[in-house]
């Protein structure tokens, strides 16, 4: 294999380039990126960057010296619109055809938007650097009333940042308990209470009927009829994988690119990695996308080996891990909160907002949640057992 095209100038895309070179691949690598930016770190977008504490340079995942060593041809500001595995070409929006022997699909996911909000000023999503720049400009301009729709981790981080900037923040969540799917009901209630701890209003169990405003948003009408005044609305209502460009390629798509445990798509010379890849996870036992920073970096090594060797082999079962910074608290989660897994606080106490909870299933530790206890979290993280093994035991 003498040429590889990585579609997606993301953390997953860059991590795969690094892994390919680490495996000894010395052929041509082309990276196609829809954004005009070289790869940057996304987690700070909702926190330090949004507050204005760091600049664009502080987000960079690599530098000029590394990129010179990696010897990559960057095609930035270019959108891939078609993949032809037979002709071995990736077609760009401008009509250019990039010929390649191997393809890495690393196009990630894009934010879901609220219907009927196109062209309405003051309404934001947060996924890209340009999204963050636009939102930051309005937050730092002092517009006082912010409504965040969606109390997931991104929505909660934005709410925390806006609160720290001195703005009036309300969070709206359609589910009765935020984060229940990720943490279970008991711990979902605990973590979401960080909002009320800091004077941020959290409204659960109600959806959004419509946004109010002509040229610019002025309010949010809830499904129960209440109206929330709003100068800025941030929609954190989930993402959808960026797979439209793969239509007609033969690559199987179902909530992402369907892969085996080695990131192979089943089409020779085509692998997928990162938020767009729907793979069997050896730890959770589920066939799903994992939208975690750590997954993007680790999965890239598997994808690179599969692409270079032609043999698809799963990585060792490692507990999925992610973190979130909210209201000056560090939330860390590892493992899989499987159905039937019950949390037990094993260190600290919930009321102090400094604790660690271990989830057990049939007596076996399968996940751990920590609030402001990183050392204990890291120790317990190493004791977790894959979900499939927990059922057998």
N, C-alpha and C positions, 0 to 999 in steps of 0.2 A: 504494500500500500504506500503510494508516493504522494497522495494528496488527501487532506481531510478538511472538510468545511464544518465549522461549528456555527450553528444558527442560534444566536443569542449571546450578546456580550454582557452576560450576567455573572454572578458569583459562580453558578454551576458551570457556565461556559468557560470562564477563566480557570476554574479548578480543574476542568477536564483538559484544557491545554497544558496546564502544569503537570498533570498526571501523565499525559502522553509523552512529554519530554522526559519525565522521570523514568518512564518505562523504556527509554532509549530511542523513541521514534524521532527520526531526523529529517522527515519529509516536509512537504509544504503544509502549512496550516493557515486557513483563511477563517476569520471570525466576522460574521455578519451581525450587525447590531442595529435595531430599529432606531434607538436613541443615538444622538450625536456624541454621547459621552463614553469614554473608556469605562471599564467596569468599576462600580462604586458599591459601597456598603449600604444596604437598605435599612437595617434596624435603626440607625441614628436619625433617619428622616422624620420619624414621629416623635423624636425626643430632642437630643442635643442640637441637631440642625434646625429643627422647627423653632426652638427657643432662641436661635441665633448664637449659640455657644461655640459652634464649630462652623467652618466654611467648607466650600466644595473640596478644597485640597485635603481636608481632614477626612473625607469620605473615600478617598482613592484606595482601591484594593491592590494596586500595583504601581510601579513607577517606571520612568523611562529606561533606567538601567535594566530592570527585570524584563521589560518588554523587548529590549534589544537582544537579551540572551534567549528569550523564548522564540524570537524570530517569527513573529506573526504578521500576516497581512491583514490590516483592519479595514473593513468596509462598514463604516459607521454612518448612521443616518440613512441606512438602506433597509428596506422591508422585504423579507422573503415572502413570495406569494405562491410558490409552487415547488413541489419536490417531485422529480421523476427518477425513481430508483433504477429504472431500466436504462435510460440514457445517462444516468449518473450526473444529473444537473440540478442545481438550485436556481430557480428563476427569481429575479428581484423585480420590484415594482416598476423600475425604469426600463425593464425589458432585457437587462443583462442576464446572461446565462453563466453561472459559475460551474465549471466542470470539476468533478471531484470523485474520488474512489470511495471515500468514507464520509458519513454524515453523522453529526452529533446534534440532536434536537434538544435545545436548551432555551426554548422561547418563553418559559415561565408561565405566569398567569396575569390576567388583567383584572382590574376592579369591576365589580358589578355596579351599575349606576341606577339611580332612581328614575322611573319612567316620567317623561314629561319635563325633564329639567334641562334639556339641551338649550344653551344660550342664556340661561338664567344666571346672572352674576351673583357671586357669593356662595355658590354651591360647589363643593369640592369632593374629590376622592384623593386618596393618598397611596400611590404605588411607586411613582417615579420621582427622580430628582426635580423635574420640571413641575410636577404636581406639588412637591414640597415647597419649591420656591414661590409658587403662586399663593399657597396657603399661608406661608410664613409672612409674605408681604402684607396680607390682610390682618393677620393676628398681631403683628408688630405695629400696625397702623392704629391699633387701639379700638377697633370696632368691638363693642363691649359684650354683645350677646351671642353666644355660640351654642348651637344645638348639634350634638353628635348622635347620629342615627346608627345604632349597633353598638352593643357593649362587649364585643369581642376584644381580643388583646390590642389590635391596632386602634380601635375606637377608644378603648380605655387609655391608651398611651397619649392619644391626641387630647382627650379630655384632661388628663393630668397636666400636659404641657400648657394648654390654654389656661387652666386654673393657675398654674405657677406664674403665668404672665399677667395675672390679676384680672382675668376676664370672667364674666358670669357664664357658667357652663351648665347645660342640662344634657343628660344622656338618656336616649330613648331606646328601649330594647323590647322587641316583640315577644320574646320568650318570657315565661314567668320567672325563670332563674337564669341569669347570665352564666355562660361558661359551663353549663351543666353537662354538655356533651363531652367536653375535654376533662373536667375535674369531678364530675358527679354533683349531685344536688347540694350536699352538705358543704363541700369546699367551694363550690360555685357561689354560694351565699356569702361565705366568709371573704373570699377575694373581692367580690363585687362590692362588699361593704366599705372598701377603701374609698369609694366615691363619697359616700355619706360621711365618713370619718373626716373628710376634708371640705365639707360644705358644698359638694357637687350634687345636684339633684339627679337621682336615678329613677326613671319611670319604666316599670317592667309590665309585661303582659298586654301591651297595646302597640298596634302598628301605626304607620303613617298613612293618612288618607291622601294628602296632597301638600305641596309647598305653595305658599302664598306669595304673590309678588308679580309685577309686570316685567320690568327689565332686570330688577334685582330682588332677591329673596327678602321678604320682610317677616315671614312667620312659617310655622309648621302646624298644619292641622292634623291632629291625631285621629285614629279610627273611632275613638270614643267621643269625638266632638271638641275636645279641648284644643285651644290654639296657643302655641308657644311663640312669643316674639323672637325673632332671630335676625341678626345681621350677617352671620356666617353659618352655613350648614355643612357638616362633614358627613358623608355617607361611608360607613364602614360595614357594608352589608355582604361581605364575602367577595370571592374572586371566581373567575372561570378560566380554565387553562387556554392558552393561546394555541389553538390547533386548527383554526379555519384554513390556514394556508396549506394544510396537508390533505385537503379534499381531493379525491381522485388519485392519491399517491399509492394506495394499497396499504398504508400504515393504519392499523386498527386504532380507532379513537373511541373512547367511552369515558367521560370525565377525565380526560388526559390521554396521553399516548400509552396504550396497553403494552406492557413489557413483561418479560420474565424476570426472575430474580437476579439476573446478570445484566439487566438494562437493555437486553436485545429486544428489538421490535418484531423479530421473526423474519425481517427482510435483511438479507446479508449486507453487511456494511452500514447498517443504520441502527444507531442506539439513541436512547433518550435519557435525560438526566435532569434532576432538580424538580421544581414545582410542577412541571408539565408531565413528568413521568409517573405513571400509575403501575407500580411494581408490587409483587408479593414481598412483604417485609418479614424476614425470618424471626424477628423478635415479637411483633404484634400478631403474626399469623394472618394478617389482613392484606388484601390486594387493594391498595389505596395510594393516593398521592400524599406525600409528607412534606408540608411547606415549612421546613425548618432550615435555619442557616447551617447547622451541623450536618444535616442530611445532604445538602447540596455539595459540601466539600468531600464527605466520605463516599457518597454514591459516585462521584466523578472518577474515583480510582477504579471502581468496579466497571464502569462504562468504558474507560480507557483500555483496560485489560481485555474486555470482551471484544472491542473493536479491533484491537491489534492481533489478537490470537484467533479470533473466529470461534472461540469456545466460551460459552456463557456459563459463568460460575458465580454463585451468590457470595456476598460478603459474609463474614461472621455475624451472628445475631447480636447487634449492639442496641442498647436501649435508646430509642429516640429521645432527644433532649432539646428543650428550648427554654428561653428566659424572657422576662418582660420587666421593664422598669416603670413603675407607676408611683407617683406621689412620694418620691425618694425612697421607695421600697424595691427590693430585688425579689422577684418571683422566679423560682426555678422549678421546672417539671421534667422528670425523666420517666421513661417506661410507657406503659399503656394501661389506662384506666379501663380495664375490660369489664363487661357486664358482670355484676356480682362482686366486683372488687370493692372492699369497704375500707375507708381511711381510718387510721388511728393516729392521734397526735402522740409522738414518741419523744419529743423534745420541745421545751418552751410551752407557751399557751396561746390559744387563739386570741384572747382578749388583748394581749399585749402586742399583737400583730408581729410577733417574732416566734416562729414555731416551725416544726417539721412534721409532716404527716406521712406515714407509710401506708400504702394501699396493699391489702392482702386479698388473695383469691384462694379459697380452700386452704388457708393458712400459709400460702406462699407469697412472698413480696413481689409484686409485679410493677409497682410505680411508686414514685416519691414526689411529694410537693413540699417546697420549702419557701418560707417568707423570711428573708433577712438572716438566714443561717447557712451560708455557702459551704463551710467546712463540714458540717454534719451532712448536708445534702450530698456532697461529693463522696463521703464515706458510704452512705446508704445506697447511692446510685450504683456502686460496684456490686451490691448484693442482689440486685434485681434478677428475676428469672423470666425467660421468655414466656409469653402467654400460653403457647401450646404445651410447654413443659409443665406449667402450673396446673393445667387441667389434668394431665397424666398423673402428676404426683398427688 
